[in-house]
Amino acid sequence: MQPLRERFPAPAVMGVVNVTPDSFSDGGAFLDPEAAVAQGLRLAAEGADVLDVGGESTRPGSDPVPVEVELERVLPVIEGLAAQTDVPISIDTVKAEVAARALAAGASFVNDVTALRHDPDMAGVVADAAVPVCLMHMLGEPKTMQDDPRYTDVVAEVAGFLAERTEFAAASGIARDQICIDPGIGFGKTLEHNLSLLRHLDRLAAIGPPVLLGASRKSFLGRLTGEPEERREFAGVAVHLDAVRRGAWMLRVHEVKPTRDALAVAAAIEAAP
Ligand code: HH2
């Protein structure tokens, strides 16, 4: 398998396809499989390098979803997308059974917001399928993670966690060049925690694996701008552009085109004599 950094040269873009009734910014919009597939194809046409399909919301306060419900949501969308686009499909799940069925249906990337901690079988599923995996940091669980999250040194603690999970993944038989890491913006973090992680992203990039980052529409952008979820696009582009300058490799976004445009302009400036 081609190393992640070669297969998806930085800066890469992951488009979000949420098949949930309750995702924080687009819950219910794409619950119908046809609408979700159409959304994925639109993001692919806009230049997404990967499409991240998720059937369980992880927004603060959300409840877990039974495995059958999650499968019912994501499988038709993965099958539909796999039949109509060559853009690789990622499955955003914490459950090994959902990951395995999604991979069989056409997904080829696993995005686990618990970094292989939730389900003891997840590492084996990823290793056996020899697919890339994203290991994300989260403090606590979605239901309670925003209830007074505390760190002594957020950057050091998140970096230590991601380094430890990378070693765990490698020891579980997952190829090192198929692992990426993610600080998990908004997952058990205050505004200040998110900003520190963004400012010191270079320290996370120094761990080794490429860094995936998702700030799209998140509440800290609302805190900074006063805008509701559907109007945080400009703020999101600003964060993502800054993150790429500080070493981020892939950006997880709800709208691909604005991110692609911003990256194209930044790259043109960088290439000027
Ligand atoms: N954020 C969300 C979900 N999955 N995966 C990674 N690797 N990084 C993230 O930052 C990340 C993620 C939350 O965003 P969204 O999918 O829009 O919302 P919800 O979890 O409510 O479906």
Boltz pocket constraint, residues with backbone or C-beta under 6 A from the ligand:
constraints:
  - pocket:
      binder: B
      contacts: [[A, 16], [A, 18], [A, 20], [A, 22], [A, 23], [A, 24], [A, 25], [A, 54], [A, 56], [A, 57], [A, 58], [A, 59], [A, 92], [A, 111], [A, 112], [A, 113], [A, 134], [A, 136], [A, 182], [A, 184], [A, 185], [A, 212], [A, 213], [A, 214], [A, 215], [A, 216], [A, 252]]
      max_distance: 6.0
